[in-house]
């Protein structure tokens, strides 16, 4: 790995590109058929693809290094920049040219899969390509504090924000439609999770003139309802009748989100190979905050929090089918136990 990292760093800093080195990069790209298929690279266009990627690498590298410092990411991430982030940004730019209008890229991923990192890096690269990029989360579409308190009074099971039913879907549709139609200005909703002792509330919207690429991310963006009979053999923590009833109700509410998902032009899934990693990652994050004197959940609270969301939309039930559906998903980025992308492919 070190040799490739060093090679890419030297190239990024402007080192001359000998033919044998470029050929090595071409061979490596073609040796991964799944990734080549995703980015439509073959024997005929691989040389051009490497050169385009190299030019972009040199352009973004200084800002990329600053971004690594902000995100506290290891310099070895230059491999991910080369193998994934650069070609993905180029693909989005190409789609924008083809459609002749703003593109809405959906990003689906559980906590710890790197949605924030992906959004920041893609925004950086796309700016270098001359595109205006906007990031919006499904969290920004939460209903107001007052509305969610009313919901909780009607359904005490909604103890945390986040599950289907806690978002203003019409607002999301209106915002994405205005962006795609190029109407100006657009008020982008924003949400502050720290308000009301961590319950959160809407804050003043962000006004923008336009965006070329919209990155719309969230923990269930693009997720579809599944057959009700699936819940008869649901995995833990869906154990009791009450658990199953809650899961079925959340599944039913997903139907309301389908018009919002229809505004997506593409969908990327950041897929944890072992979904139970998300609980360990959350535990580690909370323990780290506690160690430096910040407010944090206890281990028990983390377990209850994570399992609550597994009951509402269990990864095994809702993500497994979607990553196998090429009509719904354009790209799957498989995430390993160290938060790193280790496989990229398009569903068959």
URKAFEN-V685714 format. One record per pair of residues at least 4 apart in sequence whose ideal C-beta (glycine too) atoms are under 7 Angstrom apart, sorted by the first residue. I is the first residue (numbers start at 0). J is the second residue. Records with the same first field share a line. If there is no record, write none. Layout:
BEGIN
I=J ; J
END
This chain:
BEGIN
0=4 ; 75 ; 78
1=5
2=6
3=7 ; 78
4=8 ; 74 ; 75 ; 77 ; 78
5=9
6=10 ; 20
7=11 ; 77 ; 78 ; 81
8=12 ; 77
9=14
10=14 ; 16 ; 53 ; 56
11=56 ; 57 ; 60
13=57
16=20 ; 21 ; 53
18=22
19=23
20=24
21=25 ; 49
22=26
23=27
24=28 ; 49
25=29 ; 45 ; 46 ; 49
26=30
28=35 ; 40 ; 45 ; 49
29=35 ; 42 ; 45
31=35
32=36
33=37 ; 343 ; 344
34=38 ; 343
35=40 ; 41
36=345
37=330 ; 343 ; 344 ; 345
38=86 ; 90
40=44 ; 45 ; 48
41=45
44=48
45=49
46=50
47=51
48=52
49=53
50=54
51=55 ; 89
52=56 ; 81 ; 85 ; 86
53=57
54=58
55=59 ; 85 ; 89 ; 124 ; 127
56=60 ; 81 ; 85
58=127
59=63 ; 123 ; 124 ; 127
60=64
62=66 ; 123
63=67 ; 80 ; 123
64=68
65=69
66=70 ; 119 ; 120 ; 123
67=72 ; 74 ; 76
70=116 ; 119
72=76
76=80
77=81
78=82
79=83 ; 84 ; 340
80=84 ; 85
81=85
83=87 ; 340 ; 343
84=88 ; 120 ; 121 ; 124
85=89 ; 124
86=90
87=91 ; 121
88=92 ; 121 ; 124 ; 125 ; 128
89=93
90=94
91=95 ; 102 ; 104 ; 125 ; 212
92=96 ; 125 ; 128 ; 130
93=97
94=98 ; 102 ; 264
95=102 ; 130 ; 211 ; 212
98=102
100=179 ; 181
101=178 ; 179 ; 181 ; 210 ; 211 ; 213
102=212 ; 213 ; 264
103=175 ; 179 ; 213 ; 215 ; 262 ; 263 ; 264
104=212 ; 213 ; 214 ; 215 ; 264 ; 265 ; 267
105=215 ; 220 ; 221 ; 263 ; 265 ; 266 ; 267
106=114 ; 117 ; 118 ; 214 ; 215 ; 216 ; 220 ; 267 ; 269
107=219 ; 220 ; 221 ; 222 ; 266 ; 267 ; 268 ; 269
108=112 ; 113 ; 114 ; 218 ; 268 ; 269
109=218 ; 271 ; 274 ; 277 ; 314
110=218 ; 277 ; 280 ; 281
111=277 ; 280 ; 338
112=269 ; 271 ; 334
113=117 ; 269 ; 334 ; 338
114=118 ; 216 ; 269
115=119
116=120
117=121
118=122 ; 134 ; 214 ; 216
119=123
120=124
121=125 ; 132 ; 214
122=126 ; 132 ; 134
123=127
124=128
125=130 ; 132 ; 212
126=130 ; 132
130=211 ; 212
131=209 ; 210 ; 211
132=210 ; 211 ; 212 ; 214
133=187 ; 207 ; 210 ; 213
134=214
135=139 ; 187 ; 213 ; 215
136=216 ; 217
137=166 ; 217 ; 220
138=190 ; 217
139=188 ; 189 ; 190
140=166 ; 167 ; 170 ; 171 ; 188
141=147 ; 160 ; 165 ; 166 ; 190 ; 199
142=146 ; 147 ; 165 ; 166 ; 167
143=147 ; 200 ; 201
144=148 ; 194 ; 195 ; 198 ; 199 ; 200
145=149
146=150
147=151 ; 160 ; 165
148=152
149=153
150=154 ; 157 ; 164 ; 165
151=155 ; 157
156=245
157=162 ; 164 ; 165
159=304 ; 307
160=165 ; 199
161=165 ; 308
162=249 ; 311
163=249 ; 252 ; 253 ; 256
164=252
166=171
167=171
168=172 ; 255 ; 256 ; 259
169=173
170=174 ; 188
171=175 ; 259
172=176 ; 258 ; 259 ; 262
173=177
174=178 ; 185 ; 187 ; 188
175=179 ; 262
176=180 ; 262
177=182 ; 185
178=185 ; 210 ; 213
179=262
181=209
183=208 ; 209
184=206 ; 207 ; 208
185=207
186=204 ; 206
187=204 ; 205 ; 207
188=201 ; 204
189=202 ; 204 ; 205
190=199 ; 201 ; 202
191=199 ; 200 ; 202
192=197 ; 199
193=197
194=199 ; 200
195=199 ; 200
215=220 ; 263
216=220
219=312
221=260 ; 263 ; 266 ; 327
222=253 ; 312 ; 317 ; 321
223=253 ; 321 ; 327
224=250 ; 253 ; 254
225=229 ; 250 ; 316 ; 317 ; 320
227=247
229=233 ; 316
230=237 ; 243 ; 246 ; 247
233=237 ; 243 ; 246 ; 313 ; 316
234=313 ; 315
236=242 ; 306 ; 309 ; 310
237=242 ; 243 ; 246 ; 310 ; 313
238=242
240=244
241=245
242=246 ; 310
243=247
244=248
245=249 ; 310 ; 311
246=250 ; 310 ; 311 ; 313
247=251
248=252
249=311 ; 312
256=260
257=261
265=329
266=327 ; 328 ; 329
267=329 ; 330 ; 332
268=321 ; 322 ; 328 ; 331
269=332 ; 334
270=318 ; 322 ; 331 ; 332 ; 333 ; 334
271=276 ; 277 ; 334
272=333 ; 334 ; 335
273=336
274=314 ; 315
276=280 ; 336
277=281 ; 305
278=282 ; 302 ; 305
279=283
280=284
281=285 ; 301 ; 305
282=286 ; 298 ; 301
283=287
284=288
285=289 ; 295 ; 296 ; 301
286=290
288=293 ; 295
289=293 ; 295
296=300 ; 301 ; 304
298=302
299=303
300=304
301=305
302=306
303=307
305=309
306=310
307=311
308=312
309=313 ; 314
312=317
313=317
314=318
315=319
317=321
318=322
320=324
321=327 ; 328
322=328 ; 331 ; 346
323=346
324=328 ; 346
325=345 ; 346 ; 347
328=346
329=345
330=343 ; 345
331=344 ; 346
332=340 ; 343
333=340 ; 341 ; 342
334=338 ; 339 ; 340
335=339 ; 341
END
